[in-house]
Amino acid sequence: MLAKDVGELLRSKGLTISVAESCTGGKVGDLLTNVSGSSDYFLGGVTSYGNRAKAELLGVSEELLALKGAVSDEVARQMAAGVRKSMHADIGVGITGVAGPRGGTPEKPVGLVYIAINSEKSTVSEKNIFKGSRTRVKTQSANRALGMVKEFLSKD
Protein backbone atom coordinates (compact mmCIF):
# COMPACT_ATOMS: atom_id res chain seq x y z
CA MET A 1 0.00 0.00 0.00
CA LEU A 2 1.44 3.32 -1.14
CA ALA A 3 0.34 5.34 1.89
CA LYS A 4 1.99 2.78 4.19
CA ASP A 5 5.24 2.95 2.16
CA VAL A 6 5.21 6.75 2.37
CA GLY A 7 4.57 6.57 6.11
CA GLU A 8 7.45 4.16 6.64
CA LEU A 9 9.80 6.45 4.69
CA LEU A 10 8.68 9.50 6.65
CA ARG A 11 9.04 7.68 9.96
CA SER A 12 12.48 6.25 9.08
CA LYS A 13 13.74 9.71 8.16
CA GLY A 14 12.07 11.42 11.11
CA LEU A 15 10.07 13.72 8.82
CA THR A 16 6.56 15.13 8.92
CA ILE A 17 4.10 15.91 6.14
CA SER A 18 1.10 18.16 5.55
CA VAL A 19 -1.19 18.46 2.54
CA ALA A 20 -3.07 21.24 0.73
CA GLU A 21 -5.76 19.73 -1.45
CA SER A 22 -8.17 21.34 -3.83
CA CYS A 23 -9.60 18.97 -6.45
CA THR A 24 -8.96 15.87 -4.32
CA GLY A 25 -11.06 17.22 -1.46
CA GLY A 26 -8.98 15.63 1.31
CA LYS A 27 -8.34 12.26 -0.33
CA VAL A 28 -4.56 12.32 0.26
CA GLY A 29 -5.05 13.09 3.94
CA ASP A 30 -7.62 10.30 4.10
CA LEU A 31 -5.22 7.80 2.54
CA LEU A 32 -2.38 8.82 4.86
CA THR A 33 -4.55 8.57 7.97
CA ASN A 34 -5.86 5.14 7.00
CA VAL A 35 -2.45 3.89 8.17
CA SER A 36 -2.23 3.11 11.87
CA GLY A 37 0.35 5.32 13.57
CA SER A 38 0.13 8.06 10.93
CA SER A 39 -0.05 10.66 13.70
CA ASP A 40 3.72 10.13 14.01
CA TYR A 41 4.28 11.97 10.73
CA PHE A 42 1.01 13.42 9.37
CA LEU A 43 0.43 16.89 10.83
CA GLY A 44 -2.75 17.80 8.98
CA GLY A 45 -4.21 19.19 5.83
CA VAL A 46 -6.14 22.05 4.31
CA THR A 47 -8.90 21.44 1.80
CA SER A 48 -8.65 24.74 -0.05
CA TYR A 49 -11.31 24.39 -2.71
CA GLY A 50 -11.90 28.10 -3.27
CA ASN A 51 -9.39 30.78 -4.20
CA ARG A 52 -10.05 32.70 -0.99
CA ALA A 53 -8.99 29.68 1.07
CA LYS A 54 -5.90 29.25 -1.09
CA ALA A 55 -4.93 32.87 -0.50
CA GLU A 56 -5.90 33.26 3.16
CA LEU A 57 -4.96 29.85 4.55
CA LEU A 58 -2.00 28.95 2.35
CA GLY A 59 -0.58 32.30 1.31
CA VAL A 60 -1.11 31.77 -2.41
CA SER A 61 -0.67 35.08 -4.17
CA GLU A 62 -3.97 36.67 -5.20
CA GLU A 63 -2.16 38.19 -8.19
CA LEU A 64 -1.00 34.73 -9.23
CA LEU A 65 -4.52 33.33 -8.88
CA ALA A 66 -5.86 36.15 -11.06
CA LEU A 67 -3.09 35.78 -13.63
CA LYS A 68 -2.72 31.99 -13.90
CA GLY A 69 -5.94 30.69 -12.35
CA ALA A 70 -6.24 28.20 -9.53
CA VAL A 71 -5.28 25.28 -11.78
CA SER A 72 -1.62 25.95 -12.51
CA ASP A 73 1.82 24.70 -11.66
CA GLU A 74 2.66 27.90 -9.85
CA VAL A 75 -0.41 27.68 -7.60
CA ALA A 76 0.31 24.02 -6.75
CA ARG A 77 3.84 25.03 -5.77
CA GLN A 78 2.63 27.88 -3.56
CA MET A 79 0.01 25.60 -1.98
CA ALA A 80 2.69 23.03 -1.10
CA ALA A 81 5.02 25.65 0.35
CA GLY A 82 2.22 27.38 2.20
CA VAL A 83 0.87 24.28 3.92
CA ARG A 84 4.38 23.14 4.84
CA LYS A 85 5.11 26.47 6.48
CA SER A 86 1.76 26.93 8.21
CA MET A 87 1.78 23.39 9.65
CA HIS A 88 5.53 23.48 10.44
CA ALA A 89 6.00 20.27 8.46
CA ASP A 90 9.09 19.00 6.70
CA ILE A 91 7.19 18.13 3.52
CA GLY A 92 4.23 19.93 1.97
CA VAL A 93 2.02 18.62 -0.82
CA GLY A 94 -0.12 20.85 -3.04
CA ILE A 95 -2.77 19.55 -5.46
CA THR A 96 -5.00 21.58 -7.74
CA GLY A 97 -6.90 20.56 -10.85
CA VAL A 98 -10.13 20.03 -12.75
CA ALA A 99 -11.85 16.85 -11.54
CA GLY A 100 -14.86 17.26 -13.85
CA PRO A 101 -17.15 16.40 -15.38
CA ARG A 102 -17.75 20.15 -15.72
CA GLY A 103 -15.31 23.02 -15.49
CA GLY A 104 -12.87 22.05 -18.20
CA THR A 105 -11.75 24.35 -20.98
CA PRO A 106 -9.59 23.74 -24.07
CA GLU A 107 -6.61 25.19 -22.14
CA LYS A 108 -7.43 23.40 -18.90
CA PRO A 109 -9.33 20.20 -19.71
CA VAL A 110 -11.09 17.93 -17.27
CA GLY A 111 -8.45 15.69 -15.71
CA LEU A 112 -5.71 18.34 -15.66
CA VAL A 113 -4.06 18.16 -12.24
CA TYR A 114 -0.91 19.84 -10.94
CA ILE A 115 0.85 18.25 -7.98
CA ALA A 116 3.76 19.83 -6.10
CA ILE A 117 5.97 18.52 -3.31
CA ASN A 118 7.88 21.07 -1.23
CA SER A 119 10.62 20.85 1.37
CA GLU A 120 12.93 23.47 2.80
CA LYS A 121 15.54 22.48 0.21
CA SER A 122 13.54 21.97 -2.98
CA THR A 123 10.24 21.79 -4.80
CA VAL A 124 9.18 19.39 -7.52
CA SER A 125 5.97 19.57 -9.48
CA GLU A 126 4.21 17.65 -12.19
CA LYS A 127 1.45 18.25 -14.69
CA ASN A 128 -0.92 15.31 -15.14
CA ILE A 129 -3.89 14.58 -17.36
CA PHE A 130 -6.02 11.87 -15.81
CA LYS A 131 -8.94 10.17 -17.57
CA GLY A 132 -12.24 8.94 -16.27
CA SER A 133 -15.01 10.01 -13.94
CA ARG A 134 -14.69 12.69 -11.27
CA THR A 135 -14.10 10.02 -8.63
CA ARG A 136 -11.48 8.34 -10.82
CA VAL A 137 -9.62 11.64 -11.43
CA LYS A 138 -9.58 12.32 -7.68
CA THR A 139 -8.32 8.82 -6.89
CA GLN A 140 -5.62 8.93 -9.57
CA SER A 141 -4.52 12.37 -8.36
CA ALA A 142 -4.24 11.28 -4.73
CA ASN A 143 -2.33 8.13 -5.65
CA ARG A 144 0.05 10.06 -7.91
CA ALA A 145 0.67 12.59 -5.15
CA LEU A 146 1.65 9.77 -2.78
CA GLY A 147 3.83 8.28 -5.50
CA MET A 148 5.58 11.61 -5.95
CA VAL A 149 6.16 11.90 -2.19
CA LYS A 150 7.66 8.40 -2.16
CA GLU A 151 9.97 9.32 -5.07
CA PHE A 152 10.90 12.64 -3.42
CA LEU A 153 11.79 10.93 -0.15
CA SER A 154 13.70 8.12 -1.88
CA LYS A 155 16.07 10.60 -3.54
CA ASP A 156 17.41 11.88 -0.21
TIDOLO-732188 format. One record per atom (N, C-alpha, C): residue number from 1; residue in three letters; x, y, z. Coordinates in steps of 0.2 Angstrom, whole numbers, plus 5000, padded with zeros to 4 digits. Layout:
% residues N
R:nr:rest:east:north:up
R:NUM:Ala:X:Y:Z
...
% end
This chain:
% residues 156
R:nr:rest:east:north:up
R:1:Met:5004:4994:5000
R:1:Met:5000:5000:5000
R:1:Met:5004:5006:5000
R:2:Leu:5003:5011:4995
R:2:Leu:5007:5017:4994
R:2:Leu:5007:5021:5000
R:3:Ala:5002:5022:5004
R:3:Ala:5002:5027:5009
R:3:Ala:5006:5024:5015
R:4:Lys:5006:5017:5016
R:4:Lys:5010:5014:5021
R:4:Lys:5017:5015:5019
R:5:Asp:5019:5014:5013
R:5:Asp:5026:5015:5011
R:5:Asp:5029:5022:5012
R:6:Val:5024:5027:5011
R:6:Val:5026:5034:5012
R:6:Val:5027:5035:5019
R:7:Gly:5022:5032:5023
R:7:Gly:5023:5033:5031
R:7:Gly:5029:5030:5033
R:8:Glu:5031:5024:5031
R:8:Glu:5037:5021:5033
R:8:Glu:5043:5025:5031
R:9:Leu:5043:5028:5025
R:9:Leu:5049:5032:5023
R:9:Leu:5049:5038:5028
R:10:Leu:5044:5042:5029
R:10:Leu:5043:5048:5033
R:10:Leu:5046:5046:5040
R:11:Arg:5043:5040:5043
R:11:Arg:5045:5038:5050
R:11:Arg:5053:5037:5050
R:12:Ser:5055:5033:5045
R:12:Ser:5062:5031:5045
R:12:Ser:5067:5037:5045
R:13:Lys:5065:5043:5042
R:13:Lys:5069:5049:5041
R:13:Lys:5067:5054:5046
R:14:Gly:5062:5052:5050
R:14:Gly:5060:5057:5056
R:14:Gly:5057:5063:5053
R:15:Leu:5053:5063:5047
R:15:Leu:5050:5069:5044
R:15:Leu:5043:5069:5045
R:16:Thr:5040:5075:5044
R:16:Thr:5033:5076:5045
R:16:Thr:5030:5078:5038
R:17:Ile:5024:5078:5037
R:17:Ile:5021:5080:5031
R:17:Ile:5014:5083:5032
R:18:Ser:5012:5088:5028
R:18:Ser:5005:5091:5028
R:18:Ser:5003:5092:5021
R:19:Val:4997:5092:5020
R:19:Val:4994:5092:5013
R:19:Val:4989:5098:5012
R:20:Ala:4989:5101:5006
R:20:Ala:4985:5106:5004
R:20:Ala:4981:5103:4997
R:21:Glu:4975:5102:4998
R:21:Glu:4971:5099:4993
R:21:Glu:4965:5103:4990
R:22:Ser:4965:5103:4984
R:22:Ser:4959:5107:4981
R:22:Ser:4955:5101:4978
R:23:Cys:4956:5099:4972
R:23:Cys:4952:5095:4968
R:23:Cys:4951:5088:4971
R:24:Thr:4956:5086:4975
R:24:Thr:4955:5079:4978
R:24:Thr:4951:5080:4985
R:25:Gly:4949:5085:4987
R:25:Gly:4945:5086:4993
R:25:Gly:4947:5082:4999
R:26:Gly:4953:5081:5000
R:26:Gly:4955:5078:5007
R:26:Gly:4957:5071:5006
R:27:Lys:4957:5068:5000
R:27:Lys:4958:5061:4998
R:27:Lys:4965:5059:5000
R:28:Val:4970:5063:4999
R:28:Val:4977:5062:5001
R:28:Val:4978:5061:5009
R:29:Gly:4975:5066:5012
R:29:Gly:4975:5065:5020
R:29:Gly:4971:5059:5022
R:30:Asp:4966:5058:5019
R:30:Asp:4962:5052:5020
R:30:Asp:4966:5045:5020
R:31:Leu:4970:5045:5014
R:31:Leu:4974:5039:5013
R:31:Leu:4980:5038:5018
R:32:Leu:4983:5044:5019
R:32:Leu:4988:5044:5024
R:32:Leu:4986:5042:5031
R:33:Thr:4980:5044:5033
R:33:Thr:4977:5043:5040
R:33:Thr:4974:5036:5040
R:34:Asn:4973:5033:5035
R:34:Asn:4971:5026:5035
R:34:Asn:4976:5021:5038
R:35:Val:4982:5023:5038
R:35:Val:4988:5019:5041
R:35:Val:4988:5021:5048
R:36:Ser:4988:5015:5052
R:36:Ser:4989:5016:5059
R:36:Ser:4996:5019:5061
R:37:Gly:4996:5023:5066
R:37:Gly:5002:5027:5068
R:37:Gly:5004:5033:5064
R:38:Ser:4999:5035:5059
R:38:Ser:5001:5040:5055
R:38:Ser:5001:5047:5058
R:39:Ser:4999:5047:5065
R:39:Ser:5000:5053:5068
R:39:Ser:5007:5055:5070
R:40:Asp:5011:5050:5069
R:40:Asp:5019:5051:5070
R:40:Asp:5022:5055:5065
R:41:Tyr:5018:5056:5059
R:41:Tyr:5021:5060:5054
R:41:Tyr:5016:5064:5050
R:42:Phe:5010:5063:5050
R:42:Phe:5005:5067:5047
R:42:Phe:5003:5073:5052
R:43:Leu:5004:5079:5050
R:43:Leu:5002:5084:5054
R:43:Leu:4995:5087:5053
R:44:Gly:4993:5086:5047
R:44:Gly:4986:5089:5045
R:44:Gly:4986:5091:5038
R:45:Gly:4980:5094:5036
R:45:Gly:4979:5096:5029
R:45:Gly:4974:5102:5029
R:46:Val:4974:5105:5023
R:46:Val:4969:5110:5022
R:46:Val:4966:5108:5015
R:47:Thr:4959:5108:5015
R:47:Thr:4955:5107:5009
R:47:Thr:4954:5114:5007
R:48:Ser:4957:5117:5002
R:48:Ser:4957:5124:5000
R:48:Ser:4954:5124:4993
R:49:Tyr:4947:5123:4993
R:49:Tyr:4943:5122:4986
R:49:Tyr:4943:5129:4983
R:50:Gly:4941:5134:4987
R:50:Gly:4941:5141:4984
R:50:Gly:4947:5145:4984
R:51:Asn:4947:5150:4979
R:51:Asn:4953:5154:4979
R:51:Asn:4954:5158:4985
R:52:Arg:4949:5160:4989
R:52:Arg:4950:5164:4995
R:52:Arg:4953:5159:5000
R:53:Ala:4952:5153:5001
R:53:Ala:4955:5148:5005
R:53:Ala:4962:5147:5003
R:54:Lys:4964:5147:4997
R:54:Lys:4970:5146:4995
R:54:Lys:4975:5152:4997
R:55:Ala:4972:5158:4996
R:55:Ala:4975:5164:4998
R:55:Ala:4976:5165:5005
R:56:Glu:4970:5165:5009
R:56:Glu:4971:5166:5016
R:56:Glu:4974:5161:5020
R:57:Leu:4973:5155:5019
R:57:Leu:4975:5149:5023
R:57:Leu:4982:5147:5021
R:58:Leu:4984:5148:5014
R:58:Leu:4990:5145:5012
R:58:Leu:4995:5150:5009
R:59:Gly:4993:5156:5009
R:59:Gly:4997:5162:5007
R:59:Gly:4998:5162:4999
R:60:Val:4994:5159:4995
R:60:Val:4994:5159:4988
R:60:Val:4993:5166:4986
R:61:Ser:4997:5169:4981
R:61:Ser:4997:5175:4979
R:61:Ser:4990:5177:4975
R:62:Glu:4986:5182:4977
R:62:Glu:4980:5183:4974
R:62:Glu:4982:5186:4967
R:63:Glu:4987:5189:4966
R:63:Glu:4989:5191:4959
R:63:Glu:4990:5185:4955
R:64:Leu:4994:5180:4958
R:64:Leu:4995:5174:4954
R:64:Leu:4988:5170:4952
R:65:Leu:4984:5170:4957
R:65:Leu:4977:5167:4956
R:65:Leu:4974:5170:4950
R:66:Ala:4974:5177:4950
R:66:Ala:4971:5181:4945
R:66:Ala:4974:5180:4938
R:67:Leu:4981:5179:4938
R:67:Leu:4985:5179:4932
R:67:Leu:4984:5172:4929
R:68:Lys:4986:5167:4933
R:68:Lys:4986:5160:4930
R:68:Lys:4980:5156:4932
R:69:Gly:4976:5158:4936
R:69:Gly:4970:5153:4938
R:69:Gly:4972:5148:4943
R:70:Ala:4967:5146:4947
R:70:Ala:4969:5141:4952
R:70:Ala:4972:5135:4950
R:71:Val:4971:5133:4944
R:71:Val:4974:5126:4941
R:71:Val:4980:5128:4937
R:72:Ser:4986:5128:4941
R:72:Ser:4992:5130:4937
R:72:Ser:4998:5127:4942
R:73:Asp:5003:5126:4938
R:73:Asp:5009:5123:4942
R:73:Asp:5011:5128:4947
R:74:Glu:5011:5135:4946
R:74:Glu:5013:5140:4951
R:74:Glu:5009:5139:4957
R:75:Val:5002:5139:4956
R:75:Val:4998:5138:4962
R:75:Val:4999:5132:4966
R:76:Ala:5000:5126:4963
R:76:Ala:5002:5120:4966
R:76:Ala:5008:5121:4970
R:77:Arg:5013:5124:4968
R:77:Arg:5019:5125:4971
R:77:Arg:5018:5130:4977
R:78:Gln:5014:5135:4976
R:78:Gln:5013:5139:4982
R:78:Gln:5009:5136:4987
R:79:Met:5004:5132:4985
R:79:Met:5000:5128:4990
R:79:Met:5004:5123:4994
R:80:Ala:5009:5120:4991
R:80:Ala:5013:5115:4995
R:80:Ala:5018:5119:4999
R:81:Ala:5021:5124:4997
R:81:Ala:5025:5128:5002
R:81:Ala:5021:5131:5007
R:82:Gly:5015:5134:5006
R:82:Gly:5011:5137:5011
R:82:Gly:5009:5132:5016
R:83:Val:5007:5126:5015
R:83:Val:5004:5121:5020
R:83:Val:5010:5119:5024
R:84:Arg:5016:5118:5021
R:84:Arg:5022:5116:5024
R:84:Arg:5024:5121:5030
R:85:Lys:5024:5127:5028
R:85:Lys:5026:5132:5032
R:85:Lys:5020:5133:5038
R:86:Ser:5014:5133:5036
R:86:Ser:5009:5135:5041
R:86:Ser:5008:5129:5046
R:87:Met:5009:5123:5044
R:87:Met:5009:5117:5048
R:87:Met:5016:5115:5051
R:88:His:5021:5119:5050
R:88:His:5028:5117:5052
R:88:His:5030:5110:5051
R:89:Ala:5028:5108:5045
R:89:Ala:5030:5101:5042
R:89:Ala:5037:5101:5038
R:90:Asp:5039:5096:5038
R:90:Asp:5045:5095:5034
R:90:Asp:5044:5095:5026
R:91:Ile:5038:5092:5025
R:91:Ile:5036:5091:5018
R:91:Ile:5029:5093:5017
R:92:Gly:5028:5097:5011
R:92:Gly:5021:5100:5010
R:92:Gly:5019:5097:5003
R:93:Val:5013:5095:5002
R:93:Val:5010:5093:4996
R:93:Val:5005:5098:4994
R:94:Gly:5005:5100:4988
R:94:Gly:4999:5104:4985
R:94:Gly:4996:5101:4979
R:95:Ile:4990:5101:4978
R:95:Ile:4986:5098:4973
R:95:Ile:4981:5102:4971
R:96:Thr:4980:5104:4964
R:96:Thr:4975:5108:4961
R:96:Thr:4974:5105:4954
R:97:Gly:4967:5105:4952
R:97:Gly:4965:5103:4946
R:97:Gly:4958:5103:4944
R:98:Val:4956:5100:4939
R:98:Val:4949:5100:4936
R:98:Val:4947:5093:4936
R:99:Ala:4943:5091:4942
R:99:Ala:4941:5084:4942
R:99:Ala:4935:5082:4938
R:100:Gly:4931:5087:4935
R:100:Gly:4926:5086:4931
R:100:Gly:4919:5084:4934
R:101:Pro:4914:5082:4930
R:101:Pro:4914:5082:4923
R:101:Pro:4914:5089:4920
R:102:Arg:4912:5094:4924
R:102:Arg:4911:5101:4921
R:102:Arg:4917:5105:4923
R:103:Gly:4918:5111:4921
R:103:Gly:4923:5115:4923
R:103:Gly:4929:5115:4918
R:104:Gly:4930:5110:4913
R:104:Gly:4936:5110:4909
R:104:Gly:4935:5115:4903
R:105:Thr:4941:5117:4901
R:105:Thr:4941:5122:4895
R:105:Thr:4946:5119:4890
R:106:Pro:4947:5121:4884
R:106:Pro:4952:5119:4880
R:106:Pro:4959:5119:4883
R:107:Glu:4960:5125:4886
R:107:Glu:4967:5126:4889
R:107:Glu:4968:5122:4896
R:108:Lys:4963:5121:4899
R:108:Lys:4963:5117:4906
R:108:Lys:4957:5112:4905
R:109:Pro:4959:5106:4902
R:109:Pro:4953:5101:4901
R:109:Pro:4952:5097:4908
R:110:Val:4946:5094:4908
R:110:Val:4945:5090:4914
R:110:Val:4950:5084:4914
R:111:Gly:4952:5083:4920
R:111:Gly:4958:5078:4921
R:111:Gly:4965:5082:4922
R:112:Leu:4965:5088:4921
R:112:Leu:4971:5092:4922
R:112:Leu:4973:5093:4929
R:113:Val:4978:5090:4932
R:113:Val:4980:5091:4939
R:113:Val:4987:5092:4940
R:114:Tyr:4989:5097:4944
R:114:Tyr:4995:5099:4945
R:114:Tyr:4997:5097:4952
R:115:Ile:5002:5094:4953
R:115:Ile:5004:5091:4960
R:115:Ile:5011:5094:4962
R:116:Ala:5012:5097:4968
R:116:Ala:5019:5099:4970
R:116:Ala:5021:5096:4976
R:117:Ile:5027:5095:4977
R:117:Ile:5030:5093:4983
R:117:Ile:5035:5098:4985
R:118:Asn:5035:5100:4992
R:118:Asn:5039:5105:4994
R:118:Asn:5043:5103:5000
R:119:Ser:5049:5105:5001
R:119:Ser:5053:5104:5007
R:119:Ser:5057:5111:5008
R:120:Glu:5061:5111:5013
R:120:Glu:5065:5117:5014
R:120:Glu:5070:5118:5009
R:121:Lys:5072:5112:5006
R:121:Lys:5078:5112:5001
R:121:Lys:5075:5113:4994
R:122:Ser:5070:5110:4992
R:122:Ser:5068:5110:4985
R:122:Ser:5060:5109:4984
R:123:Thr:5058:5110:4978
R:123:Thr:5051:5109:4976
R:123:Thr:5051:5105:4969
R:124:Val:5047:5100:4969
R:124:Val:5046:5097:4962
R:124:Val:5038:5097:4961
R:125:Ser:5037:5098:4955
R:125:Ser:5030:5098:4953
R:125:Ser:5029:5094:4946
R:126:Glu:5023:5092:4945
R:126:Glu:5021:5088:4939
R:126:Glu:5014:5090:4936
R:127:Lys:5014:5090:4930
R:127:Lys:5007:5091:4927
R:127:Lys:5005:5084:4924
R:128:Asn:4998:5083:4926
R:128:Asn:4995:5077:4924
R:128:Asn:4989:5078:4921
R:129:Ile:4987:5073:4916
R:129:Ile:4981:5073:4913
R:129:Ile:4978:5066:4915
R:130:Phe:4973:5066:4919
R:130:Phe:4970:5059:4921
R:130:Phe:4963:5059:4917
R:131:Lys:4961:5052:4916
R:131:Lys:4955:5051:4912
R:131:Lys:4950:5047:4917
R:132:Gly:4944:5048:4915
R:132:Gly:4939:5045:4919
R:132:Gly:4934:5049:4922
R:133:Ser:4930:5046:4927
R:133:Ser:4925:5050:4930
R:133:Ser:4928:5055:4935
R:134:Arg:4924:5059:4938
R:134:Arg:4927:5063:4944
R:134:Arg:4930:5060:4949
R:135:Thr:4927:5054:4951
R:135:Thr:4929:5050:4957
R:135:Thr:4936:5047:4955
R:136:Arg:4936:5045:4948
R:136:Arg:4943:5042:4946
R:136:Arg:4948:5047:4946
R:137:Val:4947:5053:4943
R:137:Val:4952:5058:4943
R:137:Val:4955:5060:4950
R:138:Lys:4950:5060:4955
R:138:Lys:4952:5062:4962
R:138:Lys:4956:5056:4964
R:139:Thr:4955:5050:4963
R:139:Thr:4958:5044:4966
R:139:Thr:4965:5044:4962
R:140:Gln:4965:5045:4956
R:140:Gln:4972:5045:4952
R:140:Gln:4976:5050:4955
R:141:Ser:4974:5056:4956
R:141:Ser:4977:5062:4958
R:141:Ser:4980:5060:4965
R:142:Ala:4976:5058:4970
R:142:Ala:4979:5056:4976
R:142:Ala:4984:5051:4976
R:143:Asn:4983:5046:4972
R:143:Asn:4988:5041:4972
R:143:Asn:4995:5043:4969
R:144:Arg:4994:5048:4964
R:144:Arg:5000:5050:4960
R:144:Arg:5004:5055:4965
R:145:Ala:5000:5059:4969
R:145:Ala:5003:5063:4974
R:145:Ala:5007:5059:4979
R:146:Leu:5005:5053:4982
R:146:Leu:5008:5049:4986
R:146:Leu:5014:5046:4983
R:147:Gly:5014:5044:4976
R:147:Gly:5019:5041:4973
R:147:Gly:5025:5046:4972
R:148:Met:5023:5053:4971
R:148:Met:5028:5058:4970
R:148:Met:5031:5059:4977
R:149:Val:5028:5059:4982
R:149:Val:5031:5060:4989
R:149:Val:5036:5054:4990
R:150:Lys:5034:5048:4988
R:150:Lys:5038:5042:4989
R:150:Lys:5045:5043:4985
R:151:Glu:5044:5045:4979
R:151:Glu:5050:5047:4975
R:151:Glu:5054:5052:4978
R:152:Phe:5051:5057:4980
R:152:Phe:5055:5063:4983
R:152:Phe:5059:5061:4989
R:153:Leu:5056:5057:4993
R:153:Leu:5059:5055:4999
R:153:Leu:5064:5050:4998
R:154:Ser:5064:5046:4992
R:154:Ser:5068:5041:4991
R:154:Ser:5075:5044:4988
R:155:Lys:5074:5050:4985
R:155:Lys:5080:5053:4982
R:155:Lys:5085:5056:4988
R:156:Asp:5083:5057:4994
R:156:Asp:5087:5059:4999
R:156:Asp:5092:5054:5002
% end
